């Protein structure tokens, strides 16, 4: 993100509406999460930004967007402020699904699109070129963080059918695909390996004594 902490803090102290949306239905928290600015995310959350607000075309949460680019520091910041690991977007994807579905090319395109949008709105700061957040990609670390926070997943969508209060299956998206199935399809085998490990542990815990 092109903004600096002191600039964001100045806007907050001046009374800026941190929940304001632009023409893309995006908020400051969404954009900060999409480009891995954990520092800005922390400032916005401390100022009262809604950590579980659904924004953007896919109606994801900030955790969806941070998970998509595999930015661990941002994910951990959001989780520390109560981000919901089971929140679903319009496709039925939880943050774990979003992590599983994002291949390197889609992550690169998303970050480039957001950076271009920010340049359009605030102008290029030639004196402080932002670091590419994809350099800090840590998909395995993000997956582990999501599981520590209570994320659930099955292997291929055929073993567990746990439901949340809405009756929605929390393991599969609207097409019936589990995070494991998506990760394998996208070639994200490092994510699939983490999911498999946690599913195996879940099975052992639930095995009749």
Phi and psi restraints in degrees (value plus and minus 20) as a CYANA .aco file:
   2 UNK   PHI    -102.2   -62.2
   2 UNK   PSI     -37.6     2.4
   3 UNK   PHI     -93.1   -53.1
   3 UNK   PSI     128.9   168.9
   4 UNK   PHI    -120.9   -80.9
   4 UNK   PSI     136.8   176.8
   5 UNK   PHI     -76.7   -36.7
   5 UNK   PSI     -64.2   -24.2
   6 UNK   PHI     -84.6   -44.6
   6 UNK   PSI     -51.9   -11.9
   7 UNK   PHI     -89.5   -49.5
   7 UNK   PSI     -64.7   -24.7
   8 UNK   PHI     -83.3   -43.3
   8 UNK   PSI     -63.4   -23.4
   9 UNK   PHI     -81.7   -41.7
   9 UNK   PSI     -58.2   -18.2
  10 UNK   PHI     -84.6   -44.6
  10 UNK   PSI     -61.4   -21.4
  11 UNK   PHI     -83.5   -43.5
  11 UNK   PSI     -62.3   -22.3
  12 UNK   PHI     -82.8   -42.8
  12 UNK   PSI     -66.1   -26.1
  13 UNK   PHI     -86.9   -46.9
  13 UNK   PSI     -44.3    -4.3
  14 UNK   PHI    -103.0   -63.0
  14 UNK   PSI     -22.3    17.7
  15 UNK   PHI      73.5   113.5
  15 UNK   PSI      -1.1    38.9
  16 UNK   PHI     -81.2   -41.2
  16 UNK   PSI     124.3   164.3
  17 UNK   PHI     -99.9   -59.9
  17 UNK   PSI      83.2   123.2
  18 UNK   PHI     -93.7   -53.7
  18 UNK   PSI     -29.5    10.5
  19 UNK   PHI    -119.8   -79.8
  19 UNK   PSI     -15.3    24.7
  20 UNK   PHI     -83.1   -43.1
  20 UNK   PSI     123.8   163.8
  21 UNK   PHI    -133.4   -93.4
  21 UNK   PSI     132.5   172.5
  22 UNK   PHI    -116.7   -76.7
  22 UNK   PSI    -187.9  -147.9
  23 UNK   PHI     -86.8   -46.8
  23 UNK   PSI     -35.2     4.8
  24 UNK   PHI    -116.8   -76.8
  24 UNK   PSI     -10.5    29.5
  25 UNK   PHI      41.8    81.8
  25 UNK   PSI      10.3    50.3
  26 UNK   PHI    -123.2   -83.2
  26 UNK   PSI     128.5   168.5
  27 UNK   PHI    -131.4   -91.4
  27 UNK   PSI     149.1   189.1
  28 UNK   PHI     -79.9   -39.9
  28 UNK   PSI     -58.6   -18.6
  29 UNK   PHI     -84.9   -44.9
  29 UNK   PSI     -60.5   -20.5
  30 UNK   PHI     -80.5   -40.5
  30 UNK   PSI     -69.8   -29.8
  31 UNK   PHI     -86.9   -46.9
  31 UNK   PSI     -59.0   -19.0
  32 UNK   PHI     -82.9   -42.9
  32 UNK   PSI     -57.1   -17.1
  33 UNK   PHI     -91.3   -51.3
  33 UNK   PSI     -56.0   -16.0
  34 UNK   PHI     -88.8   -48.8
  34 UNK   PSI     -42.9    -2.9
  35 UNK   PHI    -134.1   -94.1
  35 UNK   PSI      -2.7    37.3
  36 UNK   PHI      47.6    87.6
  36 UNK   PSI      15.8    55.8
  37 UNK   PHI    -116.8   -76.8
  37 UNK   PSI      60.6   100.6
  38 UNK   PHI     -80.5   -40.5
  38 UNK   PSI     -51.9   -11.9
  39 UNK   PHI     -85.7   -45.7
  39 UNK   PSI     -65.2   -25.2
  40 UNK   PHI     -88.9   -48.9
  40 UNK   PSI     -59.8   -19.8
  41 UNK   PHI     -76.8   -36.8
  41 UNK   PSI     -65.5   -25.5
  42 UNK   PHI     -81.4   -41.4
  42 UNK   PSI     -62.0   -22.0
  43 UNK   PHI     -82.2   -42.2
  43 UNK   PSI     -65.7   -25.7
  44 UNK   PHI     -85.2   -45.2
  44 UNK   PSI     -61.1   -21.1
  45 UNK   PHI     -87.8   -47.8
  45 UNK   PSI     -59.9   -19.9
  46 UNK   PHI     -85.1   -45.1
  46 UNK   PSI     -45.5    -5.5
  47 UNK   PHI    -107.1   -67.1
  47 UNK   PSI     -20.6    19.4
  48 UNK   PHI      86.7   126.7
  48 UNK   PSI      -9.9    30.1
  49 UNK   PHI     -80.8   -40.8
  49 UNK   PSI     122.9   162.9
  50 UNK   PHI     -96.4   -56.4
  50 UNK   PSI      88.7   128.7
  51 UNK   PHI     -86.8   -46.8
  51 UNK   PSI     -44.3    -4.3
  52 UNK   PHI    -129.9   -89.9
  52 UNK   PSI      -1.0    39.0
  53 UNK   PHI     -90.6   -50.6
  53 UNK   PSI     117.7   157.7
  54 UNK   PHI    -112.3   -72.3
  54 UNK   PSI     104.3   144.3
  55 UNK   PHI    -156.8  -116.8
  55 UNK   PSI     152.0   192.0
  56 UNK   PHI      57.3    97.3
  56 UNK   PSI     155.4   195.4
  57 UNK   PHI     -81.7   -41.7
  57 UNK   PSI     -54.3   -14.3
  58 UNK   PHI    -112.0   -72.0
  58 UNK   PSI     -19.5    20.5
  59 UNK   PHI      34.2    74.2
  59 UNK   PSI      27.4    67.4
  60 UNK   PHI    -111.2   -71.2
  60 UNK   PSI     150.4   190.4
  61 UNK   PHI    -118.9   -78.9
  61 UNK   PSI     151.7   191.7
  62 UNK   PHI     -76.9   -36.9
  62 UNK   PSI     -54.4   -14.4
  63 UNK   PHI     -85.8   -45.8
  63 UNK   PSI     -57.1   -17.1
  64 UNK   PHI     -77.6   -37.6
  64 UNK   PSI     -67.0   -27.0
  65 UNK   PHI     -90.1   -50.1
  65 UNK   PSI     -58.6   -18.6
  66 UNK   PHI     -88.7   -48.7
  66 UNK   PSI     -58.7   -18.7
  67 UNK   PHI     -85.7   -45.7
  67 UNK   PSI     -55.5   -15.5
  68 UNK   PHI     -78.7   -38.7
  68 UNK   PSI     -59.1   -19.1
  69 UNK   PHI    -114.5   -74.5
  69 UNK   PSI     -17.2    22.8
  70 UNK   PHI      44.7    84.7
  70 UNK   PSI      16.6    56.6
  71 UNK   PHI    -115.7   -75.7
  71 UNK   PSI      81.1   121.1
  72 UNK   PHI     -82.4   -42.4
  72 UNK   PSI     -65.0   -25.0
  73 UNK   PHI     -79.9   -39.9
  73 UNK   PSI     -60.5   -20.5
  74 UNK   PHI     -88.5   -48.5
  74 UNK   PSI     -63.1   -23.1
  75 UNK   PHI     -79.4   -39.4
  75 UNK   PSI     -65.9   -25.9
  76 UNK   PHI     -85.0   -45.0
  76 UNK   PSI     -56.5   -16.5
  77 UNK   PHI     -83.7   -43.7
  77 UNK   PSI     -64.5   -24.5
  78 UNK   PHI     -85.1   -45.1
  78 UNK   PSI     -62.9   -22.9
  79 UNK   PHI     -83.4   -43.4
  79 UNK   PSI     -58.4   -18.4
  80 UNK   PHI     -84.4   -44.4
  80 UNK   PSI     -41.6    -1.6
  81 UNK   PHI    -122.3   -82.3
  81 UNK   PSI      -3.7    36.3
  82 UNK   PHI      71.4   111.4
  82 UNK   PSI       1.5    41.5
  83 UNK   PHI     -80.4   -40.4
  83 UNK   PSI     119.7   159.7
  84 UNK   PHI    -107.4   -67.4
  84 UNK   PSI      94.4   134.4
  85 UNK   PHI     -93.5   -53.5
  85 UNK   PSI     -33.4     6.6
  86 UNK   PHI    -123.9   -83.9
  86 UNK   PSI     -15.6    24.4
  87 UNK   PHI     -81.0   -41.0
  87 UNK   PSI     120.8   160.8
  88 UNK   PHI    -137.3   -97.3
  88 UNK   PSI     123.9   163.9
  89 UNK   PHI    -110.4   -70.4
  89 UNK   PSI    -188.4  -148.4
  90 UNK   PHI     -87.1   -47.1
  90 UNK   PSI     -38.9     1.1
  91 UNK   PHI    -110.6   -70.6
  91 UNK   PSI     -22.0    18.0
  92 UNK   PHI      62.7   102.7
  92 UNK   PSI      -7.7    32.3
  93 UNK   PHI    -103.0   -63.0
  93 UNK   PSI     110.8   150.8
  94 UNK   PHI    -106.9   -66.9
  94 UNK   PSI     151.7   191.7
  95 UNK   PHI     -75.8   -35.8
  95 UNK   PSI     -53.5   -13.5
  96 UNK   PHI     -85.7   -45.7
  96 UNK   PSI     -61.2   -21.2
  97 UNK   PHI     -79.8   -39.8
  97 UNK   PSI     -63.6   -23.6
  98 UNK   PHI     -83.1   -43.1
  98 UNK   PSI     -60.3   -20.3
  99 UNK   PHI     -81.7   -41.7
  99 UNK   PSI     -61.2   -21.2
 100 UNK   PHI     -89.6   -49.6
 100 UNK   PSI     -53.2   -13.2
 101 UNK   PHI    -103.7   -63.7
 101 UNK   PSI     -42.2    -2.2
 102 UNK   PHI    -100.8   -60.8
 102 UNK   PSI      91.6   131.6
 103 UNK   PHI    -109.2   -69.2
 103 UNK   PSI     148.6   188.6
 104 UNK   PHI     -74.4   -34.4
 104 UNK   PSI     -59.0   -19.0
 105 UNK   PHI     -88.7   -48.7
 105 UNK   PSI     -62.1   -22.1
 106 UNK   PHI     -87.5   -47.5
 106 UNK   PSI     -54.9   -14.9
 107 UNK   PHI     -84.0   -44.0
 107 UNK   PSI     -63.1   -23.1
 108 UNK   PHI     -83.0   -43.0
 108 UNK   PSI     -64.3   -24.3
 109 UNK   PHI     -84.2   -44.2
 109 UNK   PSI     -58.5   -18.5
 110 UNK   PHI     -85.1   -45.1
 110 UNK   PSI     -66.3   -26.3
 111 UNK   PHI     -83.8   -43.8
 111 UNK   PSI     -62.6   -22.6
 112 UNK   PHI     -82.1   -42.1
 112 UNK   PSI     -61.2   -21.2
 113 UNK   PHI     -83.0   -43.0
 113 UNK   PSI     -63.1   -23.1
 114 UNK   PHI     -87.9   -47.9
 114 UNK   PSI     -61.3   -21.3
 115 UNK   PHI     -83.8   -43.8
 115 UNK   PSI     -57.9   -17.9
 116 UNK   PHI     -85.8   -45.8
 116 UNK   PSI     -59.1   -19.1
 117 UNK   PHI     -83.8   -43.8
 117 UNK   PSI     -61.1   -21.1
 118 UNK   PHI     -88.2   -48.2
 118 UNK   PSI     -57.3   -17.3
 119 UNK   PHI     -81.7   -41.7
 119 UNK   PSI     -61.2   -21.2
 120 UNK   PHI     -81.0   -41.0
 120 UNK   PSI     -61.0   -21.0
 121 UNK   PHI    -100.3   -60.3
 121 UNK   PSI     -63.0   -23.0
 122 UNK   PHI    -137.5   -97.5
 122 UNK   PSI     -26.0    14.0
 123 UNK   PHI      66.1   106.1
 123 UNK   PSI     133.1   173.1
 124 UNK   PHI     -99.0   -59.0
 124 UNK   PSI     108.5   148.5
 125 UNK   PHI    -113.0   -73.0
 125 UNK   PSI      79.2   119.2
 126 UNK   PHI     -92.8   -52.8
 126 UNK   PSI     -33.1     6.9
 127 UNK   PHI    -111.3   -71.3
 127 UNK   PSI     -28.9    11.1
 128 UNK   PHI    -167.7  -127.7
 128 UNK   PSI      55.2    95.2
 129 UNK   PHI     -85.0   -45.0
 129 UNK   PSI     106.3   146.3
 130 UNK   PHI     -87.9   -47.9
 130 UNK   PSI     126.9   166.9
 131 UNK   PHI     -93.8   -53.8
 131 UNK   PSI     120.4   160.4
 132 UNK   PHI     -89.4   -49.4
 132 UNK   PSI      97.1   137.1
 133 UNK   PHI     -83.7   -43.7
 133 UNK   PSI     -40.5    -0.5
 134 UNK   PHI     -89.8   -49.8
 134 UNK   PSI     -35.5     4.5
 135 UNK   PHI     -87.4   -47.4
 135 UNK   PSI     -41.6    -1.6
 136 UNK   PHI    -122.0   -82.0
 136 UNK   PSI      -3.2    36.8
 137 UNK   PHI     -76.3   -36.3
 137 UNK   PSI     108.3   148.3
 138 UNK   PHI    -163.6  -123.6
 138 UNK   PSI      52.0    92.0
 139 UNK   PHI     -79.4   -39.4
 139 UNK   PSI     -60.1   -20.1
 140 UNK   PHI     -85.1   -45.1
 140 UNK   PSI     -64.5   -24.5
 141 UNK   PHI     -81.8   -41.8
 141 UNK   PSI     -60.6   -20.6
 142 UNK   PHI     -85.3   -45.3
 142 UNK   PSI     -64.4   -24.4
 143 UNK   PHI     -79.5   -39.5
 143 UNK   PSI     -64.1   -24.1
 144 UNK   PHI     -83.0   -43.0
 144 UNK   PSI     -60.2   -20.2
 145 UNK   PHI     -83.9   -43.9
 145 UNK   PSI     -60.9   -20.9
 146 UNK   PHI     -84.6   -44.6
 146 UNK   PSI     -60.9   -20.9
 147 UNK   PHI     -87.8   -47.8
 147 UNK   PSI     -59.3   -19.3
 148 UNK   PHI     -81.1   -41.1
 148 UNK   PSI     -50.8   -10.8
 149 UNK   PHI    -106.0   -66.0
 149 UNK   PSI     -18.7    21.3
 150 UNK   PHI      88.0   128.0
 150 UNK   PSI     -10.2    29.8
 151 UNK   PHI     -80.8   -40.8
 151 UNK   PSI     126.8   166.8
 152 UNK   PHI    -142.1  -102.1
 152 UNK   PSI     129.3   169.3
 153 UNK   PHI    -181.7  -141.7
 153 UNK   PSI     129.7   169.7
 154 UNK   PHI    -127.1   -87.1
 154 UNK   PSI    -192.7  -152.7
 155 UNK   PHI    -104.7   -64.7
 155 UNK   PSI     -87.6   -47.6
 156 UNK   PHI    -138.9   -98.9
 156 UNK   PSI      -0.7    39.3
 157 UNK   PHI      61.5   101.5
 157 UNK   PSI      -0.4    39.6
 158 UNK   PHI    -150.2  -110.2
 158 UNK   PSI     -16.4    23.6
 159 UNK   PHI    -125.2   -85.2
 159 UNK   PSI     -66.9   -26.9
 160 UNK   PHI    -134.9   -94.9
 160 UNK   PSI     126.4   166.4
 161 UNK   PHI    -159.3  -119.3
 161 UNK   PSI      40.6    80.6
 162 UNK   PHI     -97.3   -57.3
 162 UNK   PSI     121.6   161.6
 163 UNK   PHI    -141.4  -101.4
 163 UNK   PSI     127.5   167.5
 164 UNK   PHI    -108.5   -68.5
 164 UNK   PSI    -192.3  -152.3
 165 UNK   PHI     -81.3   -41.3
 165 UNK   PSI     -43.4    -3.4
 166 UNK   PHI    -103.5   -63.5
 166 UNK   PSI     -25.8    14.2
 167 UNK   PHI      66.7   106.7
 167 UNK   PSI     -19.9    20.1
 168 UNK   PHI     -99.9   -59.9
 168 UNK   PSI     117.8   157.8
 169 UNK   PHI     -89.7   -49.7
 169 UNK   PSI     101.1   141.1
 170 UNK   PHI    -101.5   -61.5
 170 UNK   PSI     -26.5    13.5
 171 UNK   PHI    -112.3   -72.3
 171 UNK   PSI     -44.3    -4.3
 172 UNK   PHI    -144.8  -104.8
 172 UNK   PSI     134.7   174.7
 173 UNK   PHI    -104.0   -64.0
 173 UNK   PSI    -189.4  -149.4
 174 UNK   PHI     -89.3   -49.3
 174 UNK   PSI     -34.3     5.7
 175 UNK   PHI    -118.6   -78.6
 175 UNK   PSI     -12.6    27.4
 176 UNK   PHI      57.8    97.8
 176 UNK   PSI      -1.1    38.9
 177 UNK   PHI    -118.4   -78.4
 177 UNK   PSI     112.9   152.9
 178 UNK   PHI    -103.1   -63.1
 178 UNK   PSI     144.7   184.7
 179 UNK   PHI     -81.2   -41.2
 179 UNK   PSI     -56.7   -16.7
 180 UNK   PHI     -82.1   -42.1
 180 UNK   PSI     -66.8   -26.8
 181 UNK   PHI     -81.5   -41.5
 181 UNK   PSI     -61.6   -21.6
 182 UNK   PHI     -84.9   -44.9
 182 UNK   PSI     -65.1   -25.1
 183 UNK   PHI     -80.4   -40.4
 183 UNK   PSI     -62.4   -22.4
 184 UNK   PHI     -85.8   -45.8
 184 UNK   PSI     -62.2   -22.2
 185 UNK   PHI     -83.6   -43.6
 185 UNK   PSI     -57.1   -17.1
 186 UNK   PHI    -104.4   -64.4
 186 UNK   PSI     -25.3    14.7
 187 UNK   PHI      59.3    99.3
 187 UNK   PSI      -3.9    36.1
 188 UNK   PHI    -108.5   -68.5
 188 UNK   PSI      48.4    88.4
 189 UNK   PHI     -88.5   -48.5
 189 UNK   PSI     -45.8    -5.8
 190 UNK   PHI     -86.9   -46.9
 190 UNK   PSI     -55.6   -15.6
 191 UNK   PHI     -93.1   -53.1
 191 UNK   PSI     -62.3   -22.3
 192 UNK   PHI     -79.2   -39.2
 192 UNK   PSI     -56.7   -16.7
 193 UNK   PHI     -85.1   -45.1
 193 UNK   PSI     -61.2   -21.2
 194 UNK   PHI     -85.5   -45.5
 194 UNK   PSI     -64.4   -24.4
 195 UNK   PHI     -79.9   -39.9
 195 UNK   PSI     -65.9   -25.9
 196 UNK   PHI     -79.0   -39.0
 196 UNK   PSI     -61.1   -21.1
 197 UNK   PHI     -81.2   -41.2
 197 UNK   PSI     -64.9   -24.9
 198 UNK   PHI     -93.8   -53.8
 198 UNK   PSI     -53.6   -13.6
 199 UNK   PHI     -85.7   -45.7
 199 UNK   PSI     -61.1   -21.1
 200 UNK   PHI     -81.7   -41.7
 200 UNK   PSI     -61.4   -21.4
 201 UNK   PHI     -84.8   -44.8
 201 UNK   PSI     -58.4   -18.4
 202 UNK   PHI     -84.0   -44.0
 202 UNK   PSI     -61.3   -21.3
 203 UNK   PHI     -83.9   -43.9
 203 UNK   PSI     -60.1   -20.1
 204 UNK   PHI     -84.3   -44.3
 204 UNK   PSI     -60.5   -20.5
 205 UNK   PHI     -87.5   -47.5
 205 UNK   PSI     -53.2   -13.2
 206 UNK   PHI    -111.4   -71.4
 206 UNK   PSI     -21.3    18.7
 207 UNK   PHI     -89.1   -49.1
 207 UNK   PSI     112.9   152.9
 208 UNK   PHI     -76.2   -36.2
 208 UNK   PSI     116.7   156.7
